[in-house]
């Protein structure tokens, strides 16, 4: 079907003026209808029609132009062609809804014009249908044979002489941009759309360049957009290019996704067996080699979690690029595992520094907040399982203790390492015996005695404690008395203080498990 712009240039009489309508001029016109002087004013409308009418006929029907235009807008017409005076309120109405309004010269024969436009629509339908079939055949052959995204884009560009670019879901170019007018395309499209477009949509990138963008959907999820553009006016065939091209890309991406899912599953199974460490050394070394790990090289494991992982594409590939050849990266559930080369004689300070560098590089590459946990070094490929377990524990405990954005090394966990090695039931029993009654009291009364106890044990003097808690010294003394009564423990006894301090650490470990 032709666009409003095509009909304006090829069918409308000389002197026809486009009042406004923004990007609506790139919309399709399915048919043309003319206002009758007697009811019913129009045949039944199905959407995307071009409506022609004379303002004098509108007056004779006993209605207002704004009322008629509003009614047509609700029935999803594509555009309006009007002879006669057009009030400002009508112009404001169509501008707000991006409905193209064409002001026709006075005394335009609307019946003859309707016939001319009808002929154009029919001719354009036949022509475009054949071109669509030809393009579909060529692009689907490429997609089904697995020739790749670039082959599809190159074929579109060669066959149509249009600018074509694959965009990410946030409108960043995912393929090479050859036209300098698209250098700021991400910003333009972000401003043009309040939410991600779900259908093919026309956009004016600059005064000289316009385009259609079409969603590329895989498994009912939009994975990106195909941009098809040109300098000058867009044609309906450009919309077809965008539609057929995005379909071919969806097939290619679905095929690629299926292959990657199979590879990821295979790698995940190998990684799981490697980290479990339950296989013979020869088998472990073989699996490590298939995962890109050299048995002759020393590695340490760093576990990474992003605060918000949605929208982070191709995480393992991008991480590998950011960290360079010394790192091998794999996604394990929702955690990125980095196997980083080190010297066996690396000092603790060197390992801490490596952990910070990895966090900084990944955060900068993805533009996202993340947390890391690093395990200690154990010799050989078989030692990776132990390093991985410690890395996971350091990540979880570090996030619990220090919040999102933590960079933790298992060797720095101090007493928490000891507590982690104990039976969970024993820890819970110790916690209940030491702090259970105090926690229950706070829960029932909305109190702050546990927090007060934690602060008392952290600061050496009552003055510092009361300042940190922002309470009067008498209030602090009252709280100390209540803590001692509830726990049956005197806080001036060193053993009691140690026991309660340890119980608070146990609490953090329990809640991080």
C-alpha positions as CSV (number, residue, x, y, z in Angstrom):
1,X,0.0,0.0,0.0
2,X,1.3,3.5,-0.7
3,X,2.2,6.0,2.0
4,X,0.4,9.3,2.6
5,X,3.6,11.0,1.3
6,X,3.5,9.0,-2.0
7,X,-0.2,9.9,-2.6
8,X,0.5,13.6,-1.7
9,X,3.3,13.7,-4.4
10,X,1.8,11.5,-7.1
11,X,-2.0,11.8,-6.9
12,X,-3.0,15.1,-5.2
13,X,-3.6,18.2,-7.4
14,X,-1.0,20.9,-7.7
15,X,-1.1,23.4,-4.9
16,X,-2.0,20.7,-2.2
17,X,-0.5,21.8,1.0
18,X,0.6,19.5,3.9
19,X,-0.6,21.3,7.0
20,X,1.1,19.0,9.5
21,X,1.0,15.4,10.8
22,X,4.7,14.7,11.6
23,X,5.8,11.1,11.0
24,X,2.2,10.2,10.1
25,X,3.1,11.0,6.4
26,X,4.9,7.7,6.3
27,X,1.8,5.8,7.3
28,X,0.1,3.4,4.9
29,X,-3.1,4.3,3.0
30,X,-5.3,1.2,2.6
31,X,-8.2,2.9,0.7
32,X,-9.8,6.3,0.0
33,X,-13.3,7.5,1.0
34,X,-15.2,10.7,0.2
35,X,-17.7,12.4,2.5
36,X,-21.3,12.1,1.2
37,X,-23.7,15.0,1.4
38,X,-26.3,12.7,3.0
39,X,-26.0,10.0,5.7
40,X,-24.3,7.7,6.0
41,X,-21.4,10.0,5.5
42,X,-18.9,7.3,4.8
43,X,-18.9,3.6,4.0
44,X,-17.8,1.4,6.9
45,X,-14.2,2.2,7.8
46,X,-11.6,-0.5,8.5
47,X,-8.6,1.6,9.3
48,X,-5.8,3.5,7.5
49,X,-8.2,5.1,5.0
50,X,-7.6,8.6,3.5
51,X,-10.8,10.6,4.0
52,X,-11.7,13.4,1.5
53,X,-14.3,16.0,2.3
54,X,-15.4,19.6,1.7
55,X,-16.0,21.8,4.7
56,X,-19.3,23.1,3.1
57,X,-20.7,19.5,3.1
58,X,-19.7,19.2,6.7
59,X,-21.7,22.3,7.6
60,X,-24.7,21.0,5.6
61,X,-24.6,17.8,7.7
62,X,-25.2,19.9,10.8
63,X,-21.9,19.0,12.5
64,X,-18.6,20.6,13.1
65,X,-15.3,19.9,11.4
66,X,-13.6,19.1,14.7
67,X,-16.4,16.6,15.7
68,X,-16.1,14.8,12.3
69,X,-12.3,14.7,12.5
70,X,-12.4,13.4,16.1
71,X,-14.8,10.6,15.0
72,X,-12.6,9.6,12.1
73,X,-9.5,9.6,14.4
74,X,-11.2,7.1,16.7
75,X,-11.7,4.8,13.6
76,X,-7.9,5.0,12.9
77,X,-7.9,6.8,9.5
78,X,-4.5,7.4,8.1
79,X,-4.9,11.0,6.8
80,X,-7.3,13.8,5.8
81,X,-7.8,15.7,2.5
82,X,-9.9,18.8,3.0
83,X,-11.1,21.7,0.8
84,X,-12.3,24.9,2.5
85,X,-11.3,26.8,5.6
86,X,-9.7,24.7,8.4
87,X,-10.1,26.1,11.9
88,X,-7.1,26.2,14.3
89,X,-8.6,23.8,16.7
90,X,-8.7,21.1,14.0
91,X,-5.1,21.8,13.1
92,X,-4.1,21.5,16.8
93,X,-6.1,18.3,17.1
94,X,-4.5,16.5,14.1
95,X,-1.0,17.7,15.1
96,X,-1.3,16.2,18.6
97,X,-2.3,12.8,17.0
98,X,0.2,13.0,14.1
99,X,-2.6,12.7,11.5
100,X,-1.5,14.2,8.2
101,X,-3.8,16.9,7.0
102,X,-3.7,17.8,3.3
103,X,-5.3,21.2,2.4
104,X,-6.7,20.8,-1.1
105,X,-7.0,23.7,-3.6
106,X,-10.5,25.2,-3.8
107,X,-13.0,23.6,-6.2
108,X,-11.1,20.3,-6.2
109,X,-13.3,17.6,-7.7
110,X,-13.2,15.1,-4.9
111,X,-14.9,12.3,-6.8
112,X,-12.4,12.4,-9.6
113,X,-9.6,12.7,-7.0
114,X,-11.0,9.6,-5.3
115,X,-10.8,7.6,-8.5
116,X,-7.2,8.7,-9.2
117,X,-6.1,7.7,-5.7
118,X,-8.0,4.4,-5.9
119,X,-6.1,3.6,-9.2
120,X,-2.8,4.5,-7.6
121,X,-3.5,2.3,-4.6
122,X,-4.4,-0.7,-6.8
123,X,-1.3,-0.3,-9.0
124,X,0.9,0.1,-5.9
125,X,-0.6,-3.0,-4.3
126,X,0.2,-5.2,-7.3
127,X,3.7,-3.8,-7.8
128,X,4.6,-4.1,-4.1
129,X,3.2,-7.6,-3.8
130,X,5.5,-8.9,-6.4
131,X,8.5,-7.0,-5.0
132,X,7.7,-8.3,-1.5
133,X,7.6,-11.9,-2.8
134,X,10.9,-11.5,-4.6
135,X,12.7,-10.0,-1.6
136,X,11.2,-12.6,0.8
137,X,12.5,-15.4,-1.3
138,X,16.0,-14.0,-1.4
139,X,16.3,-13.1,2.3
140,X,14.7,-16.3,3.6
141,X,17.0,-18.4,1.6
142,X,19.9,-16.7,3.3
143,X,18.4,-17.0,6.8
144,X,17.4,-20.7,6.4
145,X,20.9,-21.5,5.1
146,X,22.5,-19.9,8.2
147,X,24.5,-17.3,6.2
148,X,24.5,-14.9,9.1
149,X,23.2,-11.4,10.0
150,X,25.7,-9.5,7.9
151,X,24.9,-11.5,4.8
152,X,21.2,-10.6,5.2
153,X,22.0,-6.9,5.8
154,X,24.4,-6.8,2.8
155,X,21.8,-8.4,0.5
156,X,19.1,-5.9,1.6
157,X,21.5,-3.0,1.0
158,X,22.7,-4.3,-2.4
159,X,19.2,-5.1,-3.7
160,X,17.4,-1.9,-2.4
161,X,20.2,0.7,-2.2
162,X,18.9,1.6,1.2
163,X,20.8,2.3,4.5
164,X,20.2,-0.7,6.7
165,X,21.4,-1.1,10.3
166,X,20.6,-3.6,13.1
167,X,19.9,-1.9,16.3
168,X,19.9,-3.2,19.9
169,X,16.7,-2.9,22.0
170,X,18.0,0.5,23.3
171,X,18.7,1.6,19.7
172,X,22.5,1.2,19.7
173,X,23.9,0.1,16.3
174,X,24.9,-3.6,16.5
175,X,26.3,-3.5,13.0
176,X,28.6,-1.1,11.1
177,X,27.1,2.4,10.4
178,X,28.3,3.8,7.1
179,X,26.1,6.9,6.9
180,X,27.3,9.7,9.2
181,X,23.7,11.0,9.7
182,X,23.1,7.9,11.9
183,X,25.9,8.8,14.4
184,X,23.3,10.1,16.9
185,X,20.6,7.6,16.1
186,X,20.4,6.2,19.6
187,X,19.6,9.6,21.1
188,X,17.1,10.6,18.4
189,X,15.1,7.3,18.7
190,X,15.2,7.4,22.5
191,X,13.6,10.9,22.4
192,X,11.1,9.8,19.7
193,X,9.7,6.8,21.7
194,X,8.5,6.9,25.2
195,X,8.4,3.1,25.1
196,X,9.8,0.5,22.8
197,X,7.8,0.4,19.5
198,X,6.0,-2.9,18.9
199,X,5.2,-2.3,15.2
200,X,7.0,-0.9,12.1
201,X,7.2,2.9,12.7
202,X,8.5,5.8,10.5
203,X,10.9,8.3,12.1
204,X,12.6,11.4,10.8
205,X,16.2,11.3,11.9
206,X,17.2,14.6,10.4
207,X,15.9,17.1,7.8
208,X,17.3,15.0,5.0
209,X,17.1,11.4,6.4
210,X,14.0,9.4,7.3
211,X,13.7,5.7,8.2
212,X,11.4,2.9,9.2
213,X,12.4,0.8,12.3
214,X,10.9,-2.7,12.6
215,X,11.1,-4.9,15.7
216,X,13.1,-8.1,15.4
217,X,11.4,-10.7,17.7
218,X,12.7,-14.0,18.9
219,X,10.6,-16.2,21.1
220,X,8.0,-13.4,21.6
221,X,10.7,-11.1,22.8
222,X,12.1,-8.1,21.0
223,X,15.8,-8.6,20.5
224,X,16.5,-5.5,18.4
225,X,15.3,-3.4,15.6
226,X,16.0,-3.2,11.8
227,X,16.5,0.3,10.6
228,X,15.8,0.9,6.9
229,X,16.3,4.5,5.8
230,X,17.1,6.9,3.0
231,X,17.8,10.5,2.2
232,X,14.7,12.0,0.9
233,X,11.2,10.6,0.9
234,X,10.3,7.2,2.2
235,X,8.2,4.8,0.1
236,X,5.9,2.0,1.0
237,X,8.5,-0.4,-0.3
238,X,10.8,0.8,2.4
239,X,8.2,-0.4,4.9
240,X,8.1,-3.8,3.1
241,X,11.9,-3.9,3.3
242,X,11.8,-3.3,7.0
243,X,9.1,-6.0,7.5
244,X,10.7,-8.7,5.4
245,X,14.2,-7.9,6.6
246,X,13.2,-8.1,10.3
247,X,11.5,-11.4,9.6
248,X,14.6,-12.8,8.0
249,X,16.7,-11.5,10.8
250,X,14.4,-13.1,13.4
251,X,14.8,-16.5,11.6
252,X,18.6,-16.1,11.7
253,X,18.7,-15.0,15.3
254,X,16.4,-17.8,16.3
255,X,18.6,-20.3,14.5
256,X,21.7,-18.8,16.2
257,X,19.9,-18.8,19.6
258,X,19.1,-22.5,19.2
259,X,22.8,-23.3,18.5
260,X,24.0,-21.1,21.4
261,X,21.5,-22.7,23.7
262,X,22.8,-26.2,22.8
263,X,26.4,-25.0,23.2
264,X,25.7,-23.3,26.5
265,X,24.0,-26.4,27.8
266,X,27.0,-28.6,26.8
267,X,29.5,-26.1,28.3
268,X,27.3,-25.8,31.5
269,X,27.4,-29.5,32.0
270,X,31.2,-29.7,31.5
271,X,31.7,-26.7,33.8
272,X,29.5,-28.3,36.5
273,X,31.5,-31.5,36.4
274,X,34.8,-29.6,36.4
275,X,33.8,-27.6,39.5
276,X,32.4,-30.6,41.4
277,X,35.9,-32.1,41.2
278,X,34.6,-35.6,41.5
279,X,36.1,-36.9,38.2
280,X,39.6,-38.5,37.6
281,X,42.4,-35.9,37.0
282,X,42.8,-37.0,33.4
283,X,39.1,-36.4,32.7
284,X,39.1,-33.1,34.5
285,X,42.1,-31.9,32.4
286,X,40.3,-33.0,29.2
287,X,37.1,-31.1,30.1
288,X,39.2,-28.0,31.1
289,X,40.8,-28.0,27.7
290,X,37.5,-28.0,26.0
291,X,36.5,-25.0,28.1
292,X,39.6,-23.1,27.1
293,X,41.5,-23.7,30.3
294,X,45.1,-24.7,30.1
295,X,46.0,-27.4,32.8
296,X,49.6,-26.0,32.8
297,X,48.5,-22.5,33.8
298,X,47.4,-21.3,37.3
299,X,44.0,-19.8,37.7
300,X,41.9,-18.1,40.4
301,X,38.1,-17.9,40.3
302,X,36.1,-14.7,40.6
303,X,32.3,-14.8,40.9
304,X,30.5,-11.8,39.5
305,X,26.9,-10.7,39.8
306,X,25.3,-7.6,38.3
307,X,22.8,-5.6,40.3
308,X,20.5,-5.5,37.3
309,X,21.3,-8.1,34.6
310,X,18.3,-7.4,32.4
311,X,19.3,-5.9,29.1
312,X,22.9,-7.0,29.4
313,X,23.5,-8.8,26.1
314,X,26.2,-11.4,25.2
315,X,27.5,-11.2,28.8
316,X,30.3,-13.8,28.5
317,X,31.6,-12.5,25.2
318,X,31.6,-9.0,26.3
319,X,33.3,-9.9,29.6
320,X,36.0,-11.8,27.8
321,X,36.7,-8.8,25.6
322,X,36.9,-6.5,28.6
323,X,39.3,-8.7,30.5
324,X,41.5,-9.8,27.7
325,X,43.3,-13.1,27.0
326,X,44.2,-13.8,30.6
327,X,40.6,-14.5,31.5
328,X,38.1,-17.2,30.5
329,X,34.5,-16.4,31.2
330,X,31.4,-18.5,31.6
331,X,27.8,-17.9,32.8
332,X,26.8,-20.3,35.6
333,X,23.1,-19.7,36.5
334,X,22.9,-16.0,37.2
335,X,26.6,-15.7,38.1
336,X,29.5,-14.8,35.7
337,X,32.5,-16.9,36.5
338,X,35.9,-15.5,35.6
339,X,38.8,-17.9,35.5
340,X,41.8,-15.5,35.6
341,X,45.4,-16.4,35.1
342,X,47.8,-15.6,37.9
343,X,51.3,-16.4,39.0
344,X,51.4,-19.2,41.6
345,X,53.5,-17.0,43.9
346,X,51.0,-14.1,43.8
347,X,50.8,-12.2,47.1
348,X,47.5,-11.6,48.9
349,X,47.8,-7.9,48.0
350,X,48.2,-8.7,44.3
351,X,45.1,-10.9,44.4
352,X,43.1,-8.2,46.1
353,X,44.2,-5.7,43.5
354,X,43.3,-8.2,40.7
355,X,39.8,-8.5,42.1
356,X,39.4,-4.7,42.1
357,X,40.7,-4.4,38.6
358,X,38.3,-7.1,37.3
359,X,35.4,-5.4,39.0
360,X,36.4,-2.0,37.5
361,X,36.8,-3.3,34.0
362,X,33.5,-5.2,33.9
363,X,31.6,-2.3,35.5
364,X,33.0,0.1,32.9
365,X,32.4,-2.2,30.0
366,X,28.8,-3.0,30.9
367,X,27.9,0.3,32.5
368,X,26.3,-1.5,35.3
369,X,26.9,-1.9,39.1
370,X,28.2,-5.3,40.1
371,X,29.6,-7.3,43.1
372,X,32.5,-9.8,43.0
373,X,33.8,-12.6,45.2
374,X,37.3,-14.0,44.8
375,X,38.4,-17.4,46.0
376,X,41.9,-18.3,47.1
377,X,44.4,-20.0,44.8
378,X,44.7,-23.8,44.8
379,X,47.2,-25.6,42.5
380,X,46.1,-27.4,39.4
381,X,42.8,-27.6,37.5
382,X,41.3,-29.7,40.2
383,X,41.8,-26.8,42.6
384,X,39.4,-24.7,40.6
385,X,36.5,-26.4,42.4
386,X,37.7,-25.2,45.8
387,X,38.5,-21.7,44.5
388,X,35.0,-21.5,42.9
389,X,33.3,-22.6,46.2
390,X,35.2,-19.8,48.1
391,X,34.4,-17.3,45.4
392,X,30.7,-18.0,45.6
393,X,30.8,-17.7,49.4
394,X,32.8,-14.5,49.3
395,X,30.3,-13.0,46.8
396,X,27.2,-13.9,48.8
397,X,28.7,-12.9,52.2
398,X,30.3,-9.8,50.8
399,X,26.9,-8.6,49.4
400,X,25.3,-9.4,52.7
401,X,27.9,-7.6,54.8
402,X,28.8,-4.7,52.5
403,X,25.8,-4.5,50.1
404,X,25.7,-4.3,46.3
405,X,28.9,-3.2,44.7
406,X,31.1,-5.2,47.2
407,X,34.5,-6.5,46.1
408,X,35.3,-9.4,48.4
409,X,38.2,-11.8,48.8
410,X,37.6,-15.0,50.7
411,X,41.0,-14.7,52.4
412,X,39.8,-11.4,54.1
413,X,36.6,-12.8,55.6
414,X,38.3,-13.5,58.9
415,X,36.0,-15.0,61.5
416,X,33.3,-15.4,58.9
417,X,35.4,-18.1,57.2
418,X,35.4,-20.1,60.5
419,X,31.7,-19.7,60.9
420,X,31.0,-20.8,57.3
421,X,32.8,-24.0,58.0
422,X,30.4,-24.9,60.8
423,X,27.2,-26.8,60.6
424,X,24.2,-24.5,59.9
425,X,22.1,-26.1,62.6
426,X,24.8,-25.5,65.2
427,X,25.0,-21.9,64.2
428,X,21.3,-21.4,64.4
429,X,21.2,-23.1,67.8
430,X,24.0,-20.9,69.1
431,X,22.3,-17.8,67.7
432,X,19.0,-18.7,69.3
433,X,20.5,-19.4,72.7
434,X,22.5,-16.1,72.7
435,X,20.3,-13.6,70.9
436,X,16.9,-15.3,70.3
437,X,15.1,-13.7,73.2
438,X,16.4,-10.2,72.3
439,X,15.4,-10.6,68.7
440,X,11.9,-11.8,69.7
441,X,11.6,-8.8,72.1
442,X,12.5,-6.3,69.3
443,X,10.0,-8.0,66.9
444,X,7.1,-7.8,69.4
445,X,7.8,-4.3,70.6
446,X,9.4,-2.6,67.6
447,X,12.5,-2.1,69.6
448,X,16.1,-1.4,68.7
449,X,17.9,-3.4,71.4
450,X,19.8,-5.7,68.9
451,X,21.0,-2.6,67.0
452,X,22.0,-1.0,70.3
453,X,23.9,-4.1,71.4
454,X,25.8,-4.1,68.1
455,X,26.8,-0.5,68.6
456,X,27.8,-1.1,72.2
457,X,30.2,-3.9,71.1
458,X,31.6,-1.8,68.3
459,X,32.5,1.3,70.2
460,X,34.7,1.3,73.4
461,X,33.0,4.1,75.4
462,X,29.5,4.9,76.4
463,X,29.9,8.5,75.1
464,X,30.8,7.3,71.6
465,X,28.0,4.8,71.6
466,X,25.3,7.3,72.6
467,X,26.6,9.8,70.0
468,X,26.4,7.1,67.2
469,X,22.9,6.1,68.3
470,X,21.8,9.7,68.7
471,X,20.4,9.1,72.2
472,X,20.9,10.6,75.6
473,X,23.2,8.8,78.0
474,X,20.3,7.9,80.3
475,X,18.4,6.3,77.4
476,X,21.5,4.2,76.6
477,X,21.8,3.1,80.2
478,X,18.2,2.1,80.2
479,X,18.7,0.0,77.0
480,X,21.8,-1.6,78.5
481,X,19.7,-2.6,81.5
482,X,16.9,-4.1,79.4
483,X,19.5,-6.0,77.2
484,X,21.0,-7.6,80.4
485,X,17.6,-8.5,81.8
486,X,16.4,-10.1,78.6
487,X,19.6,-12.0,77.8
488,X,20.5,-12.7,81.5
489,X,24.1,-11.6,80.5
490,X,26.1,-8.9,82.1
491,X,27.7,-6.7,79.4
492,X,30.7,-5.8,81.6
493,X,31.9,-9.4,81.5
494,X,34.5,-10.0,78.7
495,X,33.3,-13.6,78.0
496,X,29.7,-12.4,77.6
497,X,30.7,-9.6,75.3
498,X,32.6,-12.1,73.1
499,X,29.7,-14.5,73.1
500,X,27.2,-11.8,72.0
501,X,29.7,-10.4,69.4
502,X,30.1,-13.8,67.9
503,X,26.3,-14.3,67.9
504,X,25.9,-11.1,65.9
505,X,28.5,-12.4,63.3
506,X,26.6,-15.8,63.2
507,X,23.4,-13.9,62.5
508,X,25.0,-12.3,59.4
509,X,26.3,-15.7,58.2
510,X,22.9,-17.3,58.7
511,X,21.1,-14.6,56.8
512,X,23.6,-14.7,53.9
513,X,23.2,-18.5,53.4
